[in-house]
Amino acid sequence: MVVLNKIYTKTGDAGETALGNGTRVAKHAMRVTAYGTSDELNCFVGVARLEAGDAVDDALSRIQNDLFDLGADMCRPDMEKDAKSEYPPLRMADAQVTRLENEIDAMNEILDPLRSFILPGGSKLSAHLHVCRTVARRAERLSVELATLESVNPAAIKYLNRLSDWFFVAARIANDGGKADVLWVPGANR
């Protein structure tokens, strides 16, 4: 159980922060940037939930919890050392990726196939989900970049990849099952 009785600590005043294993790093370190972006994404998911009905809200709630799991995973860089620990840290699991895939498949079953690219927008919920999609892609890009420098759980990267797809399909569902999608018209304004 986490107990936070004091929010400010002043330990970051010089531009450093602590990772989950206690190591101090610059606040602009690639790892901090990657998991910080997943936290930003979680905030946008919270905004999307303001427009969501019950079923979508339940799914978004699960995603918010997953994103906290992802942050807990990403803030612990010592995957090999931590795996041997008496109390191994929380890591993203392939089951979380599979759940997203199953949800995407279920949503896709009720959608007509796309015949054009779509523009972000339509309903308020769809617009919010498209913002979530793009922030998820940025979090994925940053995590992939981090993986070229340091150890990153492959399940975390897979999760972010699938999550952006989930947001895309959910945005179509939010647009009256795709009927209110805003279609791209190539060269329309030439």
mmCIF file of the C-alpha atoms, coordinates in Angstrom:
data_MODEL
# 
_entry.id   MODEL 
# 
loop_
_atom_site.group_PDB 
_atom_site.id 
_atom_site.type_symbol 
_atom_site.label_atom_id 
_atom_site.label_alt_id 
_atom_site.label_comp_id 
_atom_site.label_asym_id 
_atom_site.label_entity_id 
_atom_site.label_seq_id 
_atom_site.pdbx_PDB_ins_code 
_atom_site.Cartn_x 
_atom_site.Cartn_y 
_atom_site.Cartn_z 
_atom_site.occupancy 
_atom_site.B_iso_or_equiv 
_atom_site.pdbx_formal_charge 
_atom_site.auth_seq_id 
_atom_site.auth_comp_id 
_atom_site.auth_asym_id 
_atom_site.auth_atom_id 
_atom_site.pdbx_PDB_model_num 
ATOM 1   C CA . MET A 1 1   ? 0.000   0.000   0.000   1.00 0.00 ? 1   MET A CA 1 
ATOM 2   C CA . VAL A 1 2   ? 1.249   3.439   -0.927  1.00 0.00 ? 2   VAL A CA 1 
ATOM 3   C CA . VAL A 1 3   ? 0.967   6.198   1.676   1.00 0.00 ? 3   VAL A CA 1 
ATOM 4   C CA . LEU A 1 4   ? 1.555   9.745   0.484   1.00 0.00 ? 4   LEU A CA 1 
ATOM 5   C CA . ASN A 1 5   ? 1.339   12.166  3.346   1.00 0.00 ? 5   ASN A CA 1 
ATOM 6   C CA . LYS A 1 6   ? 3.635   14.787  1.849   1.00 0.00 ? 6   LYS A CA 1 
ATOM 7   C CA . ILE A 1 7   ? 3.500   15.599  -1.848  1.00 0.00 ? 7   ILE A CA 1 
ATOM 8   C CA . TYR A 1 8   ? 6.538   17.810  -2.252  1.00 0.00 ? 8   TYR A CA 1 
ATOM 9   C CA . THR A 1 9   ? 9.948   16.527  -1.189  1.00 0.00 ? 9   THR A CA 1 
ATOM 10  C CA . LYS A 1 10  ? 12.300  19.129  -2.704  1.00 0.00 ? 10  LYS A CA 1 
ATOM 11  C CA . THR A 1 11  ? 14.541  16.256  -3.890  1.00 0.00 ? 11  THR A CA 1 
ATOM 12  C CA . GLY A 1 12  ? 13.874  17.162  -7.526  1.00 0.00 ? 12  GLY A CA 1 
ATOM 13  C CA . ASP A 1 13  ? 14.724  20.841  -7.242  1.00 0.00 ? 13  ASP A CA 1 
ATOM 14  C CA . ALA A 1 14  ? 18.095  20.338  -8.936  1.00 0.00 ? 14  ALA A CA 1 
ATOM 15  C CA . GLY A 1 15  ? 16.571  18.631  -11.971 1.00 0.00 ? 15  GLY A CA 1 
ATOM 16  C CA . GLU A 1 16  ? 16.855  15.009  -10.885 1.00 0.00 ? 16  GLU A CA 1 
ATOM 17  C CA . THR A 1 17  ? 14.285  12.394  -9.963  1.00 0.00 ? 17  THR A CA 1 
ATOM 18  C CA . ALA A 1 18  ? 14.377  8.894   -8.517  1.00 0.00 ? 18  ALA A CA 1 
ATOM 19  C CA . LEU A 1 19  ? 13.572  5.795   -10.533 1.00 0.00 ? 19  LEU A CA 1 
ATOM 20  C CA . GLY A 1 20  ? 11.631  2.955   -8.928  1.00 0.00 ? 20  GLY A CA 1 
ATOM 21  C CA . ASN A 1 21  ? 14.872  1.303   -7.799  1.00 0.00 ? 21  ASN A CA 1 
ATOM 22  C CA . GLY A 1 22  ? 16.101  4.499   -6.074  1.00 0.00 ? 22  GLY A CA 1 
ATOM 23  C CA . THR A 1 23  ? 18.637  5.490   -8.746  1.00 0.00 ? 23  THR A CA 1 
ATOM 24  C CA . ARG A 1 24  ? 18.749  9.258   -9.280  1.00 0.00 ? 24  ARG A CA 1 
ATOM 25  C CA . VAL A 1 25  ? 18.607  10.419  -12.909 1.00 0.00 ? 25  VAL A CA 1 
ATOM 26  C CA . ALA A 1 26  ? 18.027  13.664  -14.771 1.00 0.00 ? 26  ALA A CA 1 
ATOM 27  C CA . LYS A 1 27  ? 14.370  14.530  -15.189 1.00 0.00 ? 27  LYS A CA 1 
ATOM 28  C CA . HIS A 1 28  ? 14.990  14.683  -18.929 1.00 0.00 ? 28  HIS A CA 1 
ATOM 29  C CA . ALA A 1 29  ? 16.453  11.146  -19.028 1.00 0.00 ? 29  ALA A CA 1 
ATOM 30  C CA . MET A 1 30  ? 15.008  9.008   -21.806 1.00 0.00 ? 30  MET A CA 1 
ATOM 31  C CA . ARG A 1 31  ? 13.415  6.564   -19.335 1.00 0.00 ? 31  ARG A CA 1 
ATOM 32  C CA . VAL A 1 32  ? 11.671  9.375   -17.455 1.00 0.00 ? 32  VAL A CA 1 
ATOM 33  C CA . THR A 1 33  ? 10.487  10.876  -20.742 1.00 0.00 ? 33  THR A CA 1 
ATOM 34  C CA . ALA A 1 34  ? 9.077   7.510   -21.856 1.00 0.00 ? 34  ALA A CA 1 
ATOM 35  C CA . TYR A 1 35  ? 7.132   6.695   -18.701 1.00 0.00 ? 35  TYR A CA 1 
ATOM 36  C CA . GLY A 1 36  ? 6.196   10.352  -18.227 1.00 0.00 ? 36  GLY A CA 1 
ATOM 37  C CA . THR A 1 37  ? 4.485   10.229  -21.606 1.00 0.00 ? 37  THR A CA 1 
ATOM 38  C CA . SER A 1 38  ? 2.482   7.178   -20.515 1.00 0.00 ? 38  SER A CA 1 
ATOM 39  C CA . ASP A 1 39  ? 1.385   9.246   -17.501 1.00 0.00 ? 39  ASP A CA 1 
ATOM 40  C CA . GLU A 1 40  ? 0.364   12.065  -19.865 1.00 0.00 ? 40  GLU A CA 1 
ATOM 41  C CA . LEU A 1 41  ? -1.605  9.506   -21.864 1.00 0.00 ? 41  LEU A CA 1 
ATOM 42  C CA . ASN A 1 42  ? -3.335  8.350   -18.690 1.00 0.00 ? 42  ASN A CA 1 
ATOM 43  C CA . CYS A 1 43  ? -4.494  11.934  -18.102 1.00 0.00 ? 43  CYS A CA 1 
ATOM 44  C CA . PHE A 1 44  ? -5.976  12.132  -21.609 1.00 0.00 ? 44  PHE A CA 1 
ATOM 45  C CA . VAL A 1 45  ? -7.749  8.815   -20.997 1.00 0.00 ? 45  VAL A CA 1 
ATOM 46  C CA . GLY A 1 46  ? -9.263  10.422  -17.891 1.00 0.00 ? 46  GLY A CA 1 
ATOM 47  C CA . VAL A 1 47  ? -10.558 13.269  -20.057 1.00 0.00 ? 47  VAL A CA 1 
ATOM 48  C CA . ALA A 1 48  ? -12.012 10.803  -22.581 1.00 0.00 ? 48  ALA A CA 1 
ATOM 49  C CA . ARG A 1 49  ? -13.835 9.026   -19.754 1.00 0.00 ? 49  ARG A CA 1 
ATOM 50  C CA . LEU A 1 50  ? -15.862 12.205  -19.171 1.00 0.00 ? 50  LEU A CA 1 
ATOM 51  C CA . GLU A 1 51  ? -17.623 11.518  -22.492 1.00 0.00 ? 51  GLU A CA 1 
ATOM 52  C CA . ALA A 1 52  ? -17.745 7.698   -22.319 1.00 0.00 ? 52  ALA A CA 1 
ATOM 53  C CA . GLY A 1 53  ? -20.762 5.515   -21.699 1.00 0.00 ? 53  GLY A CA 1 
ATOM 54  C CA . ASP A 1 54  ? -20.636 2.596   -19.287 1.00 0.00 ? 54  ASP A CA 1 
ATOM 55  C CA . ALA A 1 55  ? -19.014 -0.087  -21.488 1.00 0.00 ? 55  ALA A CA 1 
ATOM 56  C CA . VAL A 1 56  ? -16.356 2.238   -22.893 1.00 0.00 ? 56  VAL A CA 1 
ATOM 57  C CA . ASP A 1 57  ? -15.793 3.781   -19.463 1.00 0.00 ? 57  ASP A CA 1 
ATOM 58  C CA . ASP A 1 58  ? -15.167 0.321   -17.984 1.00 0.00 ? 58  ASP A CA 1 
ATOM 59  C CA . ALA A 1 59  ? -12.614 -0.422  -20.720 1.00 0.00 ? 59  ALA A CA 1 
ATOM 60  C CA . LEU A 1 60  ? -10.940 2.970   -20.254 1.00 0.00 ? 60  LEU A CA 1 
ATOM 61  C CA . SER A 1 61  ? -10.769 2.350   -16.503 1.00 0.00 ? 61  SER A CA 1 
ATOM 62  C CA . ARG A 1 62  ? -8.917  -0.927  -17.164 1.00 0.00 ? 62  ARG A CA 1 
ATOM 63  C CA . ILE A 1 63  ? -6.581  0.922   -19.525 1.00 0.00 ? 63  ILE A CA 1 
ATOM 64  C CA . GLN A 1 64  ? -5.845  3.580   -16.896 1.00 0.00 ? 64  GLN A CA 1 
ATOM 65  C CA . ASN A 1 65  ? -4.861  0.870   -14.432 1.00 0.00 ? 65  ASN A CA 1 
ATOM 66  C CA . ASP A 1 66  ? -2.717  -0.797  -17.111 1.00 0.00 ? 66  ASP A CA 1 
ATOM 67  C CA . LEU A 1 67  ? -0.984  2.512   -17.774 1.00 0.00 ? 67  LEU A CA 1 
ATOM 68  C CA . PHE A 1 68  ? -0.075  2.757   -14.095 1.00 0.00 ? 68  PHE A CA 1 
ATOM 69  C CA . ASP A 1 69  ? 1.290   -0.795  -14.345 1.00 0.00 ? 69  ASP A CA 1 
ATOM 70  C CA . LEU A 1 70  ? 3.273   0.339   -17.382 1.00 0.00 ? 70  LEU A CA 1 
ATOM 71  C CA . GLY A 1 71  ? 4.706   3.298   -15.486 1.00 0.00 ? 71  GLY A CA 1 
ATOM 72  C CA . ALA A 1 72  ? 5.675   1.028   -12.588 1.00 0.00 ? 72  ALA A CA 1 
ATOM 73  C CA . ASP A 1 73  ? 7.367   -1.300  -15.071 1.00 0.00 ? 73  ASP A CA 1 
ATOM 74  C CA . MET A 1 74  ? 9.168   1.446   -16.995 1.00 0.00 ? 74  MET A CA 1 
ATOM 75  C CA . CYS A 1 75  ? 10.523  3.187   -13.885 1.00 0.00 ? 75  CYS A CA 1 
ATOM 76  C CA . ARG A 1 76  ? 12.471  0.003   -12.958 1.00 0.00 ? 76  ARG A CA 1 
ATOM 77  C CA . PRO A 1 77  ? 15.377  -0.392  -15.401 1.00 0.00 ? 77  PRO A CA 1 
ATOM 78  C CA . ASP A 1 78  ? 17.055  -3.460  -13.892 1.00 0.00 ? 78  ASP A CA 1 
ATOM 79  C CA . MET A 1 79  ? 14.888  -6.193  -15.407 1.00 0.00 ? 79  MET A CA 1 
ATOM 80  C CA . GLU A 1 80  ? 17.398  -9.043  -15.007 1.00 0.00 ? 80  GLU A CA 1 
ATOM 81  C CA . LYS A 1 81  ? 18.460  -8.060  -11.489 1.00 0.00 ? 81  LYS A CA 1 
ATOM 82  C CA . ASP A 1 82  ? 14.865  -7.366  -10.413 1.00 0.00 ? 82  ASP A CA 1 
ATOM 83  C CA . ALA A 1 83  ? 13.626  -10.729 -11.735 1.00 0.00 ? 83  ALA A CA 1 
ATOM 84  C CA . LYS A 1 84  ? 15.830  -12.447 -9.131  1.00 0.00 ? 84  LYS A CA 1 
ATOM 85  C CA . SER A 1 85  ? 14.639  -10.188 -6.322  1.00 0.00 ? 85  SER A CA 1 
ATOM 86  C CA . GLU A 1 86  ? 12.668  -11.569 -3.389  1.00 0.00 ? 86  GLU A CA 1 
ATOM 87  C CA . TYR A 1 87  ? 9.929   -9.093  -4.302  1.00 0.00 ? 87  TYR A CA 1 
ATOM 88  C CA . PRO A 1 88  ? 10.087  -8.653  -8.097  1.00 0.00 ? 88  PRO A CA 1 
ATOM 89  C CA . PRO A 1 89  ? 8.583   -5.392  -9.345  1.00 0.00 ? 89  PRO A CA 1 
ATOM 90  C CA . LEU A 1 90  ? 5.375   -5.170  -11.322 1.00 0.00 ? 90  LEU A CA 1 
ATOM 91  C CA . ARG A 1 91  ? 5.907   -5.823  -15.025 1.00 0.00 ? 91  ARG A CA 1 
ATOM 92  C CA . MET A 1 92  ? 3.529   -5.610  -17.969 1.00 0.00 ? 92  MET A CA 1 
ATOM 93  C CA . ALA A 1 93  ? 2.320   -9.046  -19.059 1.00 0.00 ? 93  ALA A CA 1 
ATOM 94  C CA . ASP A 1 94  ? 1.428   -10.473 -22.448 1.00 0.00 ? 94  ASP A CA 1 
ATOM 95  C CA . ALA A 1 95  ? -2.072  -11.159 -21.049 1.00 0.00 ? 95  ALA A CA 1 
ATOM 96  C CA . GLN A 1 96  ? -2.676  -7.400  -20.978 1.00 0.00 ? 96  GLN A CA 1 
ATOM 97  C CA . VAL A 1 97  ? -1.743  -7.205  -24.672 1.00 0.00 ? 97  VAL A CA 1 
ATOM 98  C CA . THR A 1 98  ? -4.004  -10.167 -25.473 1.00 0.00 ? 98  THR A CA 1 
ATOM 99  C CA . ARG A 1 99  ? -6.927  -8.514  -23.680 1.00 0.00 ? 99  ARG A CA 1 
ATOM 100 C CA . LEU A 1 100 ? -6.535  -5.429  -25.880 1.00 0.00 ? 100 LEU A CA 1 
ATOM 101 C CA . GLU A 1 101 ? -6.382  -7.607  -28.998 1.00 0.00 ? 101 GLU A CA 1 
ATOM 102 C CA . ASN A 1 102 ? -9.582  -9.404  -27.997 1.00 0.00 ? 102 ASN A CA 1 
ATOM 103 C CA . GLU A 1 103 ? -11.338 -6.089  -27.354 1.00 0.00 ? 103 GLU A CA 1 
ATOM 104 C CA . ILE A 1 104 ? -10.144 -4.708  -30.708 1.00 0.00 ? 104 ILE A CA 1 
ATOM 105 C CA . ASP A 1 105 ? -11.416 -7.832  -32.489 1.00 0.00 ? 105 ASP A CA 1 
ATOM 106 C CA . ALA A 1 106 ? -14.816 -7.552  -30.764 1.00 0.00 ? 106 ALA A CA 1 
ATOM 107 C CA . MET A 1 107 ? -15.161 -3.878  -31.705 1.00 0.00 ? 107 MET A CA 1 
ATOM 108 C CA . ASN A 1 108 ? -14.054 -4.524  -35.290 1.00 0.00 ? 108 ASN A CA 1 
ATOM 109 C CA . GLU A 1 109 ? -16.780 -7.144  -35.746 1.00 0.00 ? 109 GLU A CA 1 
ATOM 110 C CA . ILE A 1 110 ? -19.462 -4.445  -35.676 1.00 0.00 ? 110 ILE A CA 1 
ATOM 111 C CA . LEU A 1 111 ? -17.607 -1.959  -37.909 1.00 0.00 ? 111 LEU A CA 1 
ATOM 112 C CA . ASP A 1 112 ? -17.718 -1.775  -41.684 1.00 0.00 ? 112 ASP A CA 1 
ATOM 113 C CA . PRO A 1 113 ? -14.248 -1.944  -43.237 1.00 0.00 ? 113 PRO A CA 1 
ATOM 114 C CA . LEU A 1 114 ? -12.601 1.403   -43.902 1.00 0.00 ? 114 LEU A CA 1 
ATOM 115 C CA . ARG A 1 115 ? -12.582 2.555   -47.515 1.00 0.00 ? 115 ARG A CA 1 
ATOM 116 C CA . SER A 1 116 ? -10.722 5.782   -46.751 1.00 0.00 ? 116 SER A CA 1 
ATOM 117 C CA . PHE A 1 117 ? -8.439  7.190   -44.096 1.00 0.00 ? 117 PHE A CA 1 
ATOM 118 C CA . ILE A 1 118 ? -10.355 9.045   -41.420 1.00 0.00 ? 118 ILE A CA 1 
ATOM 119 C CA . LEU A 1 119 ? -9.698  12.392  -39.826 1.00 0.00 ? 119 LEU A CA 1 
ATOM 120 C CA . PRO A 1 120 ? -9.730  12.762  -36.046 1.00 0.00 ? 120 PRO A CA 1 
ATOM 121 C CA . GLY A 1 121 ? -13.090 14.049  -34.912 1.00 0.00 ? 121 GLY A CA 1 
ATOM 122 C CA . GLY A 1 122 ? -16.748 13.344  -35.225 1.00 0.00 ? 122 GLY A CA 1 
ATOM 123 C CA . SER A 1 123 ? -18.121 12.980  -31.713 1.00 0.00 ? 123 SER A CA 1 
ATOM 124 C CA . LYS A 1 124 ? -16.457 14.485  -28.632 1.00 0.00 ? 124 LYS A CA 1 
ATOM 125 C CA . LEU A 1 125 ? -15.522 11.020  -27.382 1.00 0.00 ? 125 LEU A CA 1 
ATOM 126 C CA . SER A 1 126 ? -14.035 10.057  -30.738 1.00 0.00 ? 126 SER A CA 1 
ATOM 127 C CA . ALA A 1 127 ? -11.939 13.242  -30.827 1.00 0.00 ? 127 ALA A CA 1 
ATOM 128 C CA . HIS A 1 128 ? -10.630 12.530  -27.301 1.00 0.00 ? 128 HIS A CA 1 
ATOM 129 C CA . LEU A 1 129 ? -9.829  8.924   -28.243 1.00 0.00 ? 129 LEU A CA 1 
ATOM 130 C CA . HIS A 1 130 ? -7.859  10.122  -31.267 1.00 0.00 ? 130 HIS A CA 1 
ATOM 131 C CA . VAL A 1 131 ? -5.782  12.350  -28.979 1.00 0.00 ? 131 VAL A CA 1 
ATOM 132 C CA . CYS A 1 132 ? -5.194  9.266   -26.798 1.00 0.00 ? 132 CYS A CA 1 
ATOM 133 C CA . ARG A 1 133 ? -4.172  7.326   -29.914 1.00 0.00 ? 133 ARG A CA 1 
ATOM 134 C CA . THR A 1 134 ? -1.522  9.848   -30.901 1.00 0.00 ? 134 THR A CA 1 
ATOM 135 C CA . VAL A 1 135 ? -0.122  10.196  -27.386 1.00 0.00 ? 135 VAL A CA 1 
ATOM 136 C CA . ALA A 1 136 ? 0.030   6.380   -27.164 1.00 0.00 ? 136 ALA A CA 1 
ATOM 137 C CA . ARG A 1 137 ? 2.025   6.356   -30.401 1.00 0.00 ? 137 ARG A CA 1 
ATOM 138 C CA . ARG A 1 138 ? 4.419   8.947   -28.981 1.00 0.00 ? 138 ARG A CA 1 
ATOM 139 C CA . ALA A 1 139 ? 4.823   6.902   -25.788 1.00 0.00 ? 139 ALA A CA 1 
ATOM 140 C CA . GLU A 1 140 ? 5.528   3.861   -27.955 1.00 0.00 ? 140 GLU A CA 1 
ATOM 141 C CA . ARG A 1 141 ? 8.129   5.711   -30.058 1.00 0.00 ? 141 ARG A CA 1 
ATOM 142 C CA . LEU A 1 142 ? 9.891   6.944   -26.929 1.00 0.00 ? 142 LEU A CA 1 
ATOM 143 C CA . SER A 1 143 ? 9.839   3.458   -25.382 1.00 0.00 ? 143 SER A CA 1 
ATOM 144 C CA . VAL A 1 144 ? 11.253  1.927   -28.556 1.00 0.00 ? 144 VAL A CA 1 
ATOM 145 C CA . GLU A 1 145 ? 13.991  4.562   -28.561 1.00 0.00 ? 145 GLU A CA 1 
ATOM 146 C CA . LEU A 1 146 ? 14.712  3.816   -24.891 1.00 0.00 ? 146 LEU A CA 1 
ATOM 147 C CA . ALA A 1 147 ? 14.985  0.113   -25.746 1.00 0.00 ? 147 ALA A CA 1 
ATOM 148 C CA . THR A 1 148 ? 17.919  0.932   -28.042 1.00 0.00 ? 148 THR A CA 1 
ATOM 149 C CA . LEU A 1 149 ? 19.764  2.344   -25.025 1.00 0.00 ? 149 LEU A CA 1 
ATOM 150 C CA . GLU A 1 150 ? 18.557  0.321   -22.027 1.00 0.00 ? 150 GLU A CA 1 
ATOM 151 C CA . SER A 1 151 ? 16.547  -2.737  -21.076 1.00 0.00 ? 151 SER A CA 1 
ATOM 152 C CA . VAL A 1 152 ? 12.796  -2.376  -21.619 1.00 0.00 ? 152 VAL A CA 1 
ATOM 153 C CA . ASN A 1 153 ? 10.133  -5.019  -21.091 1.00 0.00 ? 153 ASN A CA 1 
ATOM 154 C CA . PRO A 1 154 ? 8.984   -6.088  -24.591 1.00 0.00 ? 154 PRO A CA 1 
ATOM 155 C CA . ALA A 1 155 ? 5.431   -6.543  -23.287 1.00 0.00 ? 155 ALA A CA 1 
ATOM 156 C CA . ALA A 1 156 ? 5.326   -2.817  -22.415 1.00 0.00 ? 156 ALA A CA 1 
ATOM 157 C CA . ILE A 1 157 ? 6.169   -1.854  -25.990 1.00 0.00 ? 157 ILE A CA 1 
ATOM 158 C CA . LYS A 1 158 ? 3.659   -4.359  -27.421 1.00 0.00 ? 158 LYS A CA 1 
ATOM 159 C CA . TYR A 1 159 ? 1.009   -2.985  -25.074 1.00 0.00 ? 159 TYR A CA 1 
ATOM 160 C CA . LEU A 1 160 ? 1.530   0.595   -26.275 1.00 0.00 ? 160 LEU A CA 1 
ATOM 161 C CA . ASN A 1 161 ? 1.453   -0.554  -29.898 1.00 0.00 ? 161 ASN A CA 1 
ATOM 162 C CA . ARG A 1 162 ? -1.838  -2.386  -29.405 1.00 0.00 ? 162 ARG A CA 1 
ATOM 163 C CA . LEU A 1 163 ? -3.248  0.408   -27.258 1.00 0.00 ? 163 LEU A CA 1 
ATOM 164 C CA . SER A 1 164 ? -2.993  2.978   -30.038 1.00 0.00 ? 164 SER A CA 1 
ATOM 165 C CA . ASP A 1 165 ? -4.861  0.524   -32.296 1.00 0.00 ? 165 ASP A CA 1 
ATOM 166 C CA . TRP A 1 166 ? -7.478  0.081   -29.559 1.00 0.00 ? 166 TRP A CA 1 
ATOM 167 C CA . PHE A 1 167 ? -8.007  3.851   -29.386 1.00 0.00 ? 167 PHE A CA 1 
ATOM 168 C CA . PHE A 1 168 ? -8.378  4.050   -33.177 1.00 0.00 ? 168 PHE A CA 1 
ATOM 169 C CA . VAL A 1 169 ? -11.052 1.350   -33.302 1.00 0.00 ? 169 VAL A CA 1 
ATOM 170 C CA . ALA A 1 170 ? -12.808 2.713   -30.196 1.00 0.00 ? 170 ALA A CA 1 
ATOM 171 C CA . ALA A 1 171 ? -12.871 6.178   -31.814 1.00 0.00 ? 171 ALA A CA 1 
ATOM 172 C CA . ARG A 1 172 ? -14.713 4.657   -34.769 1.00 0.00 ? 172 ARG A CA 1 
ATOM 173 C CA . ILE A 1 173 ? -17.173 2.956   -32.415 1.00 0.00 ? 173 ILE A CA 1 
ATOM 174 C CA . ALA A 1 174 ? -17.728 6.337   -30.732 1.00 0.00 ? 174 ALA A CA 1 
ATOM 175 C CA . ASN A 1 175 ? -18.643 7.771   -34.144 1.00 0.00 ? 175 ASN A CA 1 
ATOM 176 C CA . ASP A 1 176 ? -21.888 5.821   -34.358 1.00 0.00 ? 176 ASP A CA 1 
ATOM 177 C CA . GLY A 1 177 ? -20.118 2.600   -35.216 1.00 0.00 ? 177 GLY A CA 1 
ATOM 178 C CA . GLY A 1 178 ? -18.104 4.327   -37.935 1.00 0.00 ? 178 GLY A CA 1 
ATOM 179 C CA . LYS A 1 179 ? -21.139 5.873   -39.644 1.00 0.00 ? 179 LYS A CA 1 
ATOM 180 C CA . ALA A 1 180 ? -20.132 9.361   -38.440 1.00 0.00 ? 180 ALA A CA 1 
ATOM 181 C CA . ASP A 1 181 ? -16.410 8.976   -39.195 1.00 0.00 ? 181 ASP A CA 1 
ATOM 182 C CA . VAL A 1 182 ? -14.912 12.050  -40.832 1.00 0.00 ? 182 VAL A CA 1 
ATOM 183 C CA . LEU A 1 183 ? -13.357 10.790  -44.056 1.00 0.00 ? 183 LEU A CA 1 
ATOM 184 C CA . TRP A 1 184 ? -10.202 12.201  -45.573 1.00 0.00 ? 184 TRP A CA 1 
ATOM 185 C CA . VAL A 1 185 ? -10.740 13.573  -49.078 1.00 0.00 ? 185 VAL A CA 1 
ATOM 186 C CA . PRO A 1 186 ? -7.311  13.587  -50.743 1.00 0.00 ? 186 PRO A CA 1 
ATOM 187 C CA . GLY A 1 187 ? -6.519  16.904  -52.417 1.00 0.00 ? 187 GLY A CA 1 
ATOM 188 C CA . ALA A 1 188 ? -9.920  18.359  -51.495 1.00 0.00 ? 188 ALA A CA 1 
ATOM 189 C CA . ASN A 1 189 ? -8.582  21.873  -51.041 1.00 0.00 ? 189 ASN A CA 1 
ATOM 190 C CA . ARG A 1 190 ? -6.249  22.248  -54.008 1.00 0.00 ? 190 ARG A CA 1 
# 
